[in-house]
Amino acid sequence: MDAKLQYLLRLGDNALVLSQRLSELCGKGPALEEDMALTNVALDLLGQARMWLTYAGELEGRGRDEDALAYLRDAHDFHNALLVEQPNGNYAHTMMRQFYFDTWHYFLIGALVQSSDARIAEIAEKSLKEVTYHLRRSGDLVVRLGDGTATSHAYMQTAADELWMYTGELFMEDDVDAQMIAAGVAPAAAGLRTQWLAHVADIFAEATLTMPAPDAWMQKGGKQGRHSEHLGYLLAEMQFLQRAYPGAQW
């Protein structure tokens, strides 16, 4: 598979899968405002996924649009990071997963604005305002819950520790990343990791949370199509209508 095509699929799949995870919480938020905010973030990510997957389909040249790429691929053909497919769990897990992702996403999208690929730079520019809001919101909630009651603090610390193992994959470079970096399409992972660790450390300090060890053991494989069992269940729900009624249109 062409390296740029696979890179675009990674970007699109990250946004799509996390959007689907957040959409599962529609009507289940802890407060009405939070319910609406989570749904809006899900919609933002879905819009970004459409732009990435549309470009991927055009580059692939096989006649597959964003709908075909979203609904007619099996789990092993998805290239999202393992972090975004993890279950929502309790609200602490939902927000910690979001914060870890948002921090990485913010610095990545900010760098992609300068991509040598004009189309990628354009999509990044359109997404940057949304991504900036996502990071500000999730960071604020991590602080409020981490530095809140003893109970909320304990929940946030547990979520931070349990999800930490899925963050390392975001910064693991393979041949696809190396080609994109060499071509000026994507930023180097080392720089993103430095920014990510610094921001997470700042927010955790304000939230009175203990930051896990940066050199801890990390999960990997999602970017290459090796996923947890959670993705299969997520896709079964997300893709059901299109699989049951091929070509159905509203």
Backbone as CSV, one residue per row, in Angstrom:
resi,resn,N_x,N_y,N_z,CA_x,CA_y,CA_z,C_x,C_y,C_z
1,MET,0.851,-1.196,0.000,0.000,0.000,0.000,0.888,1.248,0.000
2,ASP,0.513,2.222,-0.811,1.243,3.478,-0.866,1.342,4.101,0.528
3,ALA,2.533,4.617,0.851,2.770,5.146,2.199,1.845,6.318,2.526
4,LYS,1.651,7.219,1.579,0.779,8.364,1.853,-0.664,7.916,2.049
5,LEU,-1.106,6.942,1.278,-2.454,6.413,1.443,-2.624,5.821,2.838
6,GLN,-1.645,5.052,3.285,-1.748,4.454,4.614,-1.709,5.525,5.697
7,TYR,-0.923,6.557,5.492,-0.864,7.639,6.467,-2.212,8.354,6.560
8,LEU,-2.850,8.582,5.422,-4.171,9.220,5.415,-5.214,8.341,6.098
9,LEU,-5.123,7.033,5.879,-6.047,6.124,6.537,-5.859,6.158,8.047
10,ARG,-4.634,6.286,8.503,-4.382,6.385,9.940,-5.042,7.634,10.512
11,LEU,-4.883,8.743,9.828,-5.491,9.989,10.291,-7.012,9.878,10.305
12,GLY,-7.564,9.361,9.217,-9.007,9.240,9.129,-9.580,8.232,10.106
13,ASP,-8.903,7.097,10.264,-9.408,6.057,11.156,-9.354,6.485,12.615
14,ASN,-8.321,7.205,13.004,-8.257,7.721,14.375,-9.483,8.577,14.682
15,ALA,-9.769,9.506,13.792,-10.901,10.407,13.998,-12.232,9.661,13.936
16,LEU,-12.358,8.735,13.006,-13.612,8.005,12.833,-13.920,7.112,14.032
17,VAL,-12.939,6.355,14.471,-13.168,5.405,15.561,-13.446,6.142,16.868
18,LEU,-12.706,7.211,17.138,-12.972,7.962,18.366,-14.332,8.651,18.291
19,SER,-14.702,9.129,17.122,-16.032,9.721,16.948,-17.119,8.701,17.275
20,GLN,-16.951,7.477,16.797,-17.932,6.431,17.074,-17.991,6.120,18.563
21,ARG,-16.824,6.060,19.211,-16.806,5.820,20.657,-17.594,6.907,21.403
22,LEU,-17.344,8.165,21.065,-18.025,9.261,21.751,-19.519,9.269,21.446
23,SER,-19.898,8.863,20.242,-21.317,8.852,19.882,-22.093,7.839,20.717
24,GLU,-21.398,6.835,21.247,-22.056,5.851,22.108,-22.581,6.490,23.391
25,LEU,-22.038,7.652,23.738,-22.413,8.322,24.982,-23.541,9.337,24.799
26,CYS,-24.025,9.490,23.562,-25.104,10.451,23.322,-26.325,10.087,24.169
27,GLY,-26.759,11.024,24.992,-27.883,10.771,25.884,-27.488,10.135,27.199
28,LYS,-26.179,9.924,27.399,-25.714,9.253,28.616,-24.703,10.091,29.396
29,GLY,-24.515,11.354,29.001,-23.555,12.212,29.678,-23.946,12.461,31.120
30,PRO,-22.971,12.808,31.968,-23.265,13.044,33.385,-24.079,14.317,33.634
31,ALA,-24.122,15.205,32.656,-24.918,16.435,32.742,-25.280,16.828,31.312
32,LEU,-26.343,17.575,31.143,-26.818,17.917,29.802,-25.753,18.644,28.999
33,GLU,-25.063,19.597,29.624,-24.028,20.349,28.921,-22.911,19.429,28.436
34,GLU,-22.529,18.486,29.294,-21.478,17.543,28.917,-21.946,16.602,27.818
35,ASP,-23.191,16.207,27.882,-23.746,15.340,26.849,-23.658,16.020,25.484
36,MET,-24.027,17.286,25.445,-23.972,18.046,24.194,-22.537,18.269,23.738
37,ALA,-21.644,18.536,24.695,-20.252,18.790,24.343,-19.602,17.546,23.751
38,LEU,-19.836,16.386,24.354,-19.281,15.142,23.829,-19.789,14.858,22.427
39,THR,-21.070,15.104,22.207,-21.652,14.878,20.886,-21.048,15.824,19.859
40,ASN,-20.819,17.077,20.243,-20.210,18.031,19.319,-18.776,17.641,18.968
41,VAL,-18.024,17.155,19.943,-16.665,16.693,19.661,-16.713,15.511,18.699
42,ALA,-17.658,14.598,18.922,-17.811,13.451,18.025,-18.104,13.909,16.598
43,LEU,-18.961,14.910,16.457,-19.293,15.425,15.120,-18.096,16.108,14.466
44,ASP,-17.317,16.848,15.269,-16.097,17.466,14.737,-15.159,16.397,14.176
45,LEU,-14.955,15.348,14.949,-14.050,14.283,14.523,-14.587,13.550,13.300
46,LEU,-15.901,13.390,13.231,-16.490,12.737,12.069,-16.263,13.563,10.808
47,GLY,-16.402,14.881,10.936,-16.140,15.746,9.794,-14.695,15.674,9.346
48,GLN,-13.776,15.608,10.299,-12.364,15.477,9.958,-12.093,14.132,9.295
49,ALA,-12.719,13.076,9.826,-12.545,11.748,9.238,-12.996,11.736,7.782
50,ARG,-14.097,12.404,7.492,-14.591,12.446,6.119,-13.569,13.089,5.184
51,MET,-12.956,14.170,5.631,-11.969,14.843,4.775,-10.749,13.961,4.529
52,TRP,-10.246,13.319,5.582,-9.068,12.446,5.410,-9.406,11.249,4.530
53,LEU,-10.551,10.622,4.772,-10.893,9.413,4.019,-11.289,9.728,2.579
54,THR,-11.871,10.899,2.357,-12.164,11.305,0.976,-10.871,11.426,0.182
55,TYR,-9.883,12.073,0.767,-8.583,12.217,0.094,-7.940,10.852,-0.103
56,ALA,-8.036,9.988,0.897,-7.461,8.649,0.782,-8.095,7.885,-0.370
57,GLY,-9.427,7.987,-0.494,-10.111,7.300,-1.576,-9.702,7.820,-2.947
58,GLU,-9.528,9.115,-3.050,-9.087,9.699,-4.317,-7.675,9.239,-4.662
59,LEU,-6.806,9.203,-3.665,-5.428,8.791,-3.888,-5.347,7.310,-4.248
60,GLU,-6.203,6.508,-3.626,-6.220,5.067,-3.896,-6.624,4.783,-5.344
61,GLY,-7.612,5.536,-5.864,-8.026,5.391,-7.253,-8.816,4.135,-7.566
62,ARG,-9.483,3.567,-6.554,-10.269,2.349,-6.777,-11.770,2.613,-6.697
63,GLY,-12.138,3.874,-6.679,-13.550,4.214,-6.657,-14.206,4.137,-5.293
64,ARG,-13.402,4.027,-4.244,-13.978,3.963,-2.897,-14.010,5.360,-2.289
65,ASP,-15.207,5.803,-1.889,-15.333,7.105,-1.246,-15.213,6.936,0.265
66,GLU,-15.476,8.019,1.004,-15.331,7.945,2.461,-16.308,6.956,3.085
67,ASP,-17.488,6.803,2.493,-18.465,5.853,3.023,-17.974,4.416,2.857
68,ALA,-17.458,4.096,1.691,-16.953,2.742,1.456,-15.790,2.421,2.386
69,LEU,-14.908,3.396,2.599,-13.770,3.164,3.475,-14.199,3.037,4.931
70,ALA,-15.241,3.731,5.310,-15.713,3.651,6.694,-16.510,2.381,6.959
71,TYR,-17.370,1.982,6.031,-18.343,0.922,6.305,-18.025,-0.429,5.675
72,LEU,-17.082,-0.471,4.746,-16.848,-1.733,4.029,-15.429,-2.254,4.181
73,ARG,-14.765,-1.846,5.242,-13.467,-2.438,5.583,-13.621,-3.254,6.861
74,ASP,-12.862,-4.337,6.964,-12.850,-5.145,8.173,-11.826,-4.589,9.159
75,ALA,-11.848,-5.096,10.384,-11.009,-4.548,11.453,-9.526,-4.537,11.092
76,HIS,-9.042,-5.592,10.443,-7.605,-5.647,10.143,-7.204,-4.643,9.064
77,ASP,-8.181,-4.029,8.402,-7.888,-3.005,7.399,-7.948,-1.595,7.977
78,PHE,-8.258,-1.481,9.255,-8.241,-0.184,9.926,-6.858,0.067,10.514
79,HIS,-6.449,1.333,10.510,-5.084,1.683,10.929,-5.070,2.713,12.052
80,ASN,-6.110,2.744,12.855,-6.151,3.665,13.992,-5.279,3.163,15.132
81,ALA,-4.856,4.086,15.976,-4.107,3.734,17.177,-5.026,2.993,18.149
82,LEU,-4.445,2.117,18.946,-5.220,1.330,19.902,-5.942,2.202,20.922
83,LEU,-5.387,3.358,21.229,-5.971,4.234,22.244,-7.423,4.561,21.953
84,VAL,-7.735,4.917,20.710,-9.067,5.442,20.408,-10.148,4.369,20.389
85,GLU,-9.755,3.101,20.288,-10.767,2.045,20.264,-11.085,1.508,21.652
86,GLN,-10.368,1.983,22.668,-10.629,1.498,24.022,-12.030,1.912,24.470
87,PRO,-12.717,1.053,25.227,-14.091,1.349,25.660,-14.180,2.634,26.468
88,ASN,-15.355,3.217,26.492,-15.572,4.456,27.231,-15.349,4.293,28.725
89,GLY,-15.723,3.122,29.272,-15.562,2.916,30.704,-16.373,3.931,31.494
90,ASN,-15.841,4.369,32.640,-16.512,5.434,33.375,-16.107,6.786,32.784
91,TYR,-16.646,7.859,33.331,-16.391,9.175,32.738,-14.929,9.591,32.855
92,ALA,-14.257,9.113,33.908,-12.832,9.412,34.044,-12.048,8.790,32.892
93,HIS,-12.368,7.556,32.534,-11.688,6.906,31.417,-11.985,7.629,30.105
94,THR,-13.235,8.026,29.921,-13.615,8.737,28.699,-12.814,10.015,28.549
95,MET,-12.711,10.801,29.619,-12.033,12.087,29.526,-10.512,11.944,29.479
96,MET,-9.966,10.950,30.157,-8.516,10.763,30.096,-8.093,10.278,28.717
97,ARG,-8.867,9.360,28.147,-8.593,8.930,26.771,-8.648,10.126,25.828
98,GLN,-9.650,10.967,26.017,-9.803,12.143,25.169,-8.637,13.108,25.341
99,PHE,-8.219,13.324,26.573,-7.119,14.252,26.830,-5.812,13.752,26.222
100,TYR,-5.516,12.484,26.410,-4.297,11.926,25.812,-4.324,12.102,24.292
101,PHE,-5.462,11.770,23.684,-5.575,11.898,22.230,-5.538,13.352,21.792
102,ASP,-6.303,14.209,22.449,-6.391,15.614,22.057,-5.027,16.298,22.100
103,THR,-4.234,15.982,23.106,-2.914,16.604,23.215,-2.056,16.229,22.016
104,TRP,-2.016,14.938,21.701,-1.265,14.488,20.521,-1.849,15.087,19.241
105,HIS,-3.158,15.076,19.129,-3.826,15.544,17.917,-3.566,17.029,17.677
106,TYR,-3.573,17.805,18.741,-3.348,19.245,18.626,-1.962,19.545,18.050
107,PHE,-0.948,18.920,18.605,0.411,19.184,18.122,0.624,18.609,16.718
108,LEU,0.000,17.476,16.419,0.110,16.894,15.084,-0.547,17.789,14.046
109,ILE,-1.792,18.175,14.281,-2.513,18.996,13.308,-1.813,20.342,13.128
110,GLY,-1.307,20.907,14.226,-0.569,22.163,14.121,0.640,22.037,13.217
111,ALA,1.303,20.890,13.269,2.468,20.661,12.407,2.044,20.366,10.969
112,LEU,0.936,19.663,10.803,0.486,19.309,9.448,0.025,20.518,8.646
113,VAL,-0.250,21.617,9.305,-0.578,22.852,8.589,0.582,23.250,7.678
114,GLN,1.795,22.841,8.046,2.993,23.147,7.261,3.398,21.986,6.347
115,SER,2.521,21.020,6.147,2.841,19.844,5.338,3.193,20.232,3.899
116,SER,4.101,19.461,3.312,4.459,19.681,1.906,3.333,19.262,0.967
117,ASP,2.395,18.476,1.463,1.212,18.103,0.686,0.148,19.173,0.910
118,ALA,-0.181,19.910,-0.125,-1.100,21.037,0.007,-2.480,20.604,0.495
119,ARG,-2.941,19.447,0.076,-4.267,18.969,0.492,-4.271,18.641,1.990
120,ILE,-3.226,17.992,2.467,-3.120,17.684,3.892,-3.043,18.965,4.700
121,ALA,-2.255,19.919,4.237,-2.142,21.207,4.933,-3.489,21.912,4.991
122,GLU,-4.263,21.822,3.921,-5.582,22.464,3.872,-6.540,21.825,4.873
123,ILE,-6.553,20.496,4.926,-7.432,19.799,5.867,-7.023,20.119,7.302
124,ALA,-5.723,20.156,7.547,-5.227,20.480,8.889,-5.638,21.892,9.291
125,GLU,-5.544,22.817,8.368,-5.933,24.209,8.639,-7.414,24.282,8.997
126,LYS,-8.245,23.535,8.283,-9.682,23.536,8.566,-9.992,22.895,9.925
127,SER,-9.148,21.967,10.348,-9.396,21.215,11.582,-8.812,21.870,12.818
128,LEU,-7.875,22.786,12.649,-7.079,23.284,13.778,-7.929,23.966,14.849
129,LYS,-8.904,24.761,14.444,-9.731,25.463,15.434,-10.503,24.467,16.298
130,GLU,-11.057,23.443,15.663,-11.794,22.420,16.405,-10.865,21.670,17.359
131,VAL,-9.710,21.287,16.863,-8.760,20.516,17.664,-8.255,21.335,18.856
132,THR,-8.088,22.620,18.649,-7.658,23.507,19.738,-8.712,23.542,20.838
133,TYR,-9.970,23.636,20.455,-11.066,23.611,21.429,-11.118,22.276,22.165
134,HIS,-10.945,21.180,21.432,-10.982,19.859,22.055,-9.942,19.749,23.168
135,LEU,-8.734,20.218,22.893,-7.662,20.116,23.890,-7.948,20.998,25.095
136,ARG,-8.417,22.210,24.857,-8.713,23.109,25.979,-9.807,22.507,26.865
137,ARG,-10.824,21.941,26.239,-11.934,21.375,27.000,-11.505,20.153,27.801
138,SER,-10.840,19.202,27.173,-10.470,17.983,27.897,-9.432,18.266,28.972
139,GLY,-8.506,19.203,28.707,-7.532,19.576,29.730,-8.197,20.208,30.936
140,ASP,-9.160,21.079,30.701,-9.886,21.725,31.799,-10.608,20.691,32.664
141,LEU,-11.209,19.695,32.025,-11.943,18.685,32.777,-11.005,17.772,33.560
142,VAL,-9.845,17.474,33.004,-8.865,16.682,33.751,-8.460,17.421,35.022
143,VAL,-8.259,18.724,34.920,-7.889,19.517,36.090,-9.041,19.555,37.098
144,ARG,-10.241,19.822,36.624,-11.390,19.924,37.520,-11.652,18.618,38.263
145,LEU,-11.536,17.501,37.569,-11.812,16.209,38.200,-10.616,15.709,39.007
146,GLY,-9.417,15.946,38.493,-8.238,15.503,39.224,-8.045,16.258,40.520
147,ASP,-8.313,17.547,40.499,-8.158,18.389,41.684,-9.505,18.649,42.346
148,GLY,-10.424,17.707,42.186,-11.754,17.854,42.761,-11.863,17.127,44.084
149,THR,-12.836,16.241,44.185,-13.015,15.471,45.410,-12.014,14.320,45.458
150,ALA,-11.917,13.691,46.606,-11.035,12.529,46.733,-11.475,11.414,45.793
151,THR,-12.781,11.288,45.618,-13.306,10.243,44.735,-12.972,10.524,43.278
152,SER,-13.223,11.755,42.819,-12.934,12.082,41.420,-11.435,11.997,41.150
153,HIS,-10.623,12.407,42.123,-9.170,12.312,41.972,-8.741,10.857,41.787
154,ALA,-9.282,9.979,42.599,-8.915,8.565,42.528,-9.318,7.963,41.181
155,TYR,-10.511,8.303,40.709,-10.956,7.806,39.413,-10.043,8.294,38.285
156,MET,-9.657,9.566,38.324,-8.811,10.125,37.267,-7.418,9.520,37.308
157,GLN,-6.892,9.287,38.493,-5.557,8.682,38.581,-5.565,7.257,38.045
158,THR,-6.609,6.519,38.366,-6.727,5.153,37.849,-6.822,5.157,36.327
159,ALA,-7.621,6.072,35.782,-7.765,6.169,34.322,-6.442,6.551,33.672
160,ALA,-5.724,7.495,34.282,-4.433,7.928,33.745,-3.458,6.759,33.688
161,ASP,-3.435,5.961,34.735,-2.506,4.829,34.806,-2.886,3.721,33.827
162,GLU,-4.174,3.421,33.740,-4.613,2.296,32.910,-4.517,2.587,31.414
163,LEU,-4.693,3.835,31.016,-4.655,4.178,29.591,-3.269,4.570,29.105
164,TRP,-2.343,4.774,30.023,-0.998,5.237,29.655,-0.314,4.308,28.662
165,MET,-0.529,3.008,28.805,0.155,2.026,27.953,-0.228,2.158,26.480
166,TYR,-1.326,2.850,26.197,-1.769,3.007,24.806,-1.261,4.299,24.164
167,THR,-0.550,5.122,24.921,-0.104,6.405,24.371,1.191,6.297,23.576
168,GLY,2.025,5.345,23.915,3.324,5.253,23.258,3.237,5.006,21.773
169,GLU,2.217,4.255,21.348,2.067,3.935,19.932,1.935,5.185,19.069
170,LEU,1.399,6.253,19.640,1.220,7.490,18.889,2.552,8.034,18.375
171,PHE,3.638,7.653,19.041,4.953,8.218,18.714,5.928,7.183,18.173
172,MET,5.441,5.984,17.866,6.294,4.935,17.309,6.332,5.075,15.796
173,GLU,7.502,5.312,15.248,7.652,5.490,13.807,7.917,4.149,13.128
174,ASP,7.282,3.939,11.984,7.565,2.789,11.133,7.953,3.297,9.750
175,ASP,7.987,2.426,8.762,8.414,2.823,7.419,7.480,3.873,6.814
176,VAL,6.185,3.755,7.094,5.223,4.739,6.582,5.545,6.116,7.142
177,ASP,5.735,6.200,8.449,6.068,7.475,9.069,7.380,8.023,8.526
178,ALA,8.374,7.142,8.393,9.687,7.577,7.925,9.601,8.195,6.533
179,GLN,8.812,7.588,5.660,8.659,8.131,4.310,7.946,9.476,4.323
180,MET,6.927,9.598,5.142,6.185,10.851,5.223,7.044,11.965,5.824
181,ILE,7.847,11.635,6.810,8.747,12.627,7.416,9.799,13.068,6.416
182,ALA,10.372,12.107,5.708,11.410,12.418,4.721,10.885,13.307,3.603
183,ALA,9.619,13.133,3.259,9.008,13.913,2.181,8.457,15.248,2.674
184,GLY,8.561,15.507,3.962,8.036,16.757,4.510,6.531,16.770,4.657
185,VAL,5.912,15.609,4.533,4.460,15.520,4.656,4.031,15.559,6.113
186,ALA,4.796,14.887,6.975,4.438,14.753,8.382,5.599,15.157,9.272
187,PRO,5.320,15.543,10.522,6.380,15.915,11.459,7.011,14.687,12.100
188,ALA,8.217,14.835,12.597,8.902,13.746,13.290,8.218,13.463,14.622
189,ALA,8.130,12.191,14.958,7.445,11.787,16.183,8.171,12.265,17.430
190,ALA,9.489,12.336,17.377,10.253,12.731,18.565,9.862,14.128,19.031
191,GLY,9.693,15.047,18.100,9.295,16.403,18.461,7.899,16.450,19.040
192,LEU,6.982,15.670,18.451,5.622,15.616,18.970,5.601,15.036,20.382
193,ARG,6.416,14.015,20.607,6.438,13.383,21.931,6.942,14.350,22.996
194,THR,7.947,15.136,22.660,8.467,16.122,23.614,7.381,17.122,23.992
195,GLN,6.657,17.618,22.993,5.570,18.573,23.256,4.449,17.913,24.047
196,TRP,4.116,16.687,23.676,3.033,15.958,24.342,3.356,15.733,25.819
197,LEU,4.543,15.238,26.094,4.931,14.970,27.477,4.936,16.247,28.317
198,ALA,5.395,17.340,27.733,5.460,18.603,28.469,4.060,19.097,28.818
199,HIS,3.139,19.013,27.864,1.776,19.497,28.128,1.058,18.600,29.127
200,VAL,1.203,17.294,28.966,0.567,16.375,29.905,1.108,16.601,31.314
201,ALA,2.417,16.806,31.432,3.017,17.056,32.742,2.458,18.330,33.371
202,ASP,2.284,19.380,32.579,1.734,20.645,33.099,0.304,20.456,33.606
203,ILE,-0.526,19.786,32.813,-1.925,19.580,33.197,-2.023,18.663,34.417
204,PHE,-1.212,17.627,34.445,-1.250,16.706,35.581,-0.801,17.397,36.866
205,ALA,0.172,18.270,36.759,0.624,18.995,37.945,-0.502,19.870,38.491
206,GLU,-1.219,20.540,37.589,-2.340,21.375,38.009,-3.489,20.532,38.547
207,ALA,-3.629,19.324,38.015,-4.712,18.435,38.431,-4.334,17.600,39.656
208,THR,-3.141,17.789,40.168,-2.588,17.015,41.306,-2.589,15.516,41.019
209,LEU,-2.337,15.149,39.751,-2.246,13.753,39.351,-0.782,13.363,39.176
210,THR,-0.468,12.126,39.437,0.882,11.612,39.242,1.023,11.102,37.818
211,MET,1.982,11.633,37.116,2.188,11.230,35.722,2.952,9.911,35.665
212,PRO,2.438,8.920,34.930,3.155,7.644,34.800,4.524,7.841,34.141
213,ALA,5.369,6.860,34.260,6.730,6.948,33.732,6.711,6.999,32.203
214,PRO,7.372,7.987,31.609,7.397,8.079,30.143,8.004,6.857,29.468
215,ASP,8.908,6.146,30.153,9.569,4.992,29.544,8.882,3.675,29.902
216,ALA,7.640,3.732,30.362,6.892,2.516,30.693,6.640,1.684,29.435
217,TRP,6.356,0.402,29.627,6.054,-0.482,28.503,4.779,-0.015,27.808
218,MET,4.771,-0.098,26.473,3.647,0.400,25.697,3.082,-0.665,24.749
219,GLN,1.779,-0.607,24.561,1.107,-1.427,23.558,1.388,-0.863,22.169
220,LYS,1.264,-1.701,21.154,1.459,-1.236,19.779,0.753,-2.181,18.814
221,GLY,0.646,-1.754,17.569,0.107,-2.614,16.526,-1.095,-2.070,15.790
222,GLY,-1.831,-1.147,16.422,-3.042,-0.641,15.785,-2.778,0.027,14.449
223,LYS,-1.708,0.796,14.378,-1.376,1.508,13.136,-1.108,0.543,11.989
224,GLN,-0.685,-0.671,12.338,-0.393,-1.680,11.311,-1.557,-2.653,11.098
225,GLY,-2.704,-2.395,11.759,-3.874,-3.236,11.550,-4.045,-4.358,12.557
226,ARG,-3.269,-4.346,13.645,-3.406,-5.365,14.695,-4.112,-4.716,15.886
227,HIS,-5.351,-5.119,16.108,-6.210,-4.408,17.048,-6.637,-5.264,18.229
228,SER,-7.183,-4.582,19.235,-7.797,-5.274,20.364,-9.166,-5.801,19.936
229,GLU,-9.740,-6.664,20.772,-11.059,-7.211,20.439,-12.135,-6.139,20.419
230,HIS,-11.850,-4.989,21.023,-12.866,-3.941,21.122,-13.249,-3.367,19.757
231,LEU,-12.299,-3.307,18.829,-12.605,-2.682,17.542,-13.639,-3.479,16.764
232,GLY,-13.573,-4.798,16.830,-14.535,-5.617,16.099,-15.967,-5.350,16.529
233,TYR,-16.186,-5.231,17.831,-17.530,-4.933,18.338,-17.976,-3.528,17.914
234,LEU,-17.047,-2.576,17.962,-17.371,-1.204,17.563,-17.790,-1.156,16.097
235,LEU,-17.022,-1.830,15.226,-17.333,-1.813,13.805,-18.621,-2.565,13.497
236,ALA,-18.898,-3.631,14.250,-20.133,-4.384,14.016,-21.349,-3.490,14.198
237,GLU,-21.295,-2.620,15.185,-22.404,-1.700,15.411,-22.407,-0.576,14.382
238,MET,-21.232,0.002,14.129,-21.140,1.144,13.233,-21.498,0.772,11.793
239,GLN,-21.110,-0.425,11.365,-21.267,-0.819,9.968,-22.522,-1.639,9.690
240,PHE,-23.343,-1.882,10.707,-24.444,-2.841,10.553,-25.379,-2.502,9.395
241,LEU,-25.846,-1.266,9.331,-26.848,-0.913,8.328,-26.322,-1.120,6.916
242,GLN,-25.099,-0.660,6.658,-24.533,-0.785,5.317,-24.253,-2.241,4.963
243,ARG,-23.862,-3.026,5.959,-23.589,-4.445,5.700,-24.890,-5.220,5.484
244,ALA,-25.929,-4.868,6.254,-27.198,-5.586,6.130,-27.969,-5.194,4.875
245,TYR,-27.840,-3.939,4.464,-28.547,-3.419,3.289,-27.548,-2.719,2.378
246,PRO,-26.734,-3.490,1.648,-25.683,-2.894,0.811,-26.224,-1.840,-0.143
247,GLY,-25.557,-0.702,-0.163,-25.943,0.363,-1.084,-27.160,1.146,-0.658
248,ALA,-27.655,0.906,0.541,-28.850,1.627,1.013,-28.582,3.120,1.078
249,GLN,-29.571,3.897,0.706,-29.468,5.358,0.747,-30.697,5.922,1.434
250,TRP,-30.520,7.073,2.090,-31.663,7.707,2.743,-32.573,8.318,1.688
